[in-house]
């Protein structure tokens, strides 16, 4: 994958850049794919459900409302994402089990971590357009992630 800085130099304003500083927490710091989306707040039921289905190299973007009060993904859900061929996950919220997830063949960016579990009722929305940090995440758009940040097709 081309570095995001080089990709931006090449494609410029065709791409949106996320200014929020997310941490690289997975075993892969560079990942890309087609966007799939979930909007949920402190409830990871939909995250677990979606990452348990075939990912076909896609990247799941989770709008967790930037809440750090509970984790939206742990090591078991992350392992399921690897087993189901997801390229990566971007979580605008928290995860848990950082050390275990760091050893998995998965790209992961998140705001931080919290050992507290989230609820699991499945509340939220799937595959809707998200607006986070002024960036639009449309299902099917390409997303590119590396050590420098996140770029998304307009």
N, C-alpha and C positions, 0 to 999 in steps of 0.2 A: 504494500500500500504506500502510495506517495505521502510524504509528511504533510500535515495540514497546512503548514506555512507555505510550502511549495505549491500545494493545491490551490490555496487562496491566491498566490501570485499568478497562477495559471488561469483561474476562473473568476477571480474578483467578485464583483457584485452579484454574480449568479448564486453566491453562497451567503448564508447568514452565519454569524459567529456568536457563540454563547459567551457572555462576559463573566458569568458566575464561575467561580473557581472551584470545580469539583475535584475530588481526590481520585487518583487511580488506585483501585483496590483489588482488581482481579489479577490473574496470572498473565494476562495480555494487556499491555498498555496501548497497543494499536489495534483498532478494530473498526469495521465499517459494515454497512448492509442497508437493507430497506427498513424504514421505520414502521414499527407497530406501537400503539399507544395504550396506556391505561391512566385514568385519573382516579385517584383514591386518597383518602386521608386516614392515616393510622390504621389501615385495614389492608392486609396483604392477601386476602382470599382470591382476588382476581389475578394477582401476580403469580401466585402458586399455580392456579388453574392454567394460565396462558403458557407459562414456562414448562408446563408438563405436556405441552403439545409440540408437534414438529415445528421447529423454527426456520428451517431452510436457510440458515445463515443470516437471518434478520436481526435487528437490534430493537429491543424493547425499551421504550422511553416511558418512564413512570413519573407522572406529576403527583408527588406526594405533598404538595402545598408547602414545600421547603420545611416541613416539620421534622425536627430531630427528637421528638418525644418518644417515638417507638420505631423499631426496625421494620422495614418493608420487605427485606430479604435476608435469609440466613444461609448457612452452608448447605442445608438439604435442598432448598429451592434452587440455589446456584448449581449444585450438582445435577439437578434435574434439567436445568438449562443446558448444561454441557452435554448430557446424554441425549437431549432432543435437538442438538445442532443449532443452538442460538449463537450468534457471533458475539453478542454482548448485551449489556443492560446499562442504561443511564437512569439513575434515580435522583430526582430532586427531593431528597429526603435521606433517611438513615438506613444503614444495614447493620447486621451483627455478624459475629463469627469471622472477623476480618482475617485472622491468621489462616484459617482453613480455606477461605475463599481466595486468598492470595496465592494458594497453591494449585488452583484449578485453571484449566485451559479455557478461560472466559475473560472477555473484556468487561470491566465494570468501572463505572464512574458514579460516585455518590457524594453527597455533602459531608457525610461523616458516619459515625456509628453510635449505637446505643444498644446495650444488651437487652433492653426491655422488648418483649414480644408485642406485636400489634394484634388488633382484633382480626377475626377471620370470617366475618359475615358475608364477604363478597360484595360489599357496597362499592359503587363506583361506576365508571364508564369505560368502555373498550372501543378502540379504533376510532376515536373522535379526534379532530384537530385540536392540538394543545397550543397555548400561547404561554411561554415561560421565558422570563427575562427579555421580553421583546422579540423572541424568536418563535416562529411558527413551525410546529412539528406536525406535518401531514402524513397520515399513513401512506406508505408507498414511496415517500421521498427518500433520497439517499442521505445517510448520515456518516460522517467521518470523524473518528476520535483518535487522539494520540496524546503524547505528553504535553503538547502545547495547548490543547483544548478540543473544542467540538465545532464542526462545521456542518450545516444542514442546507440542502438544496432549497431554493425559494419555491 
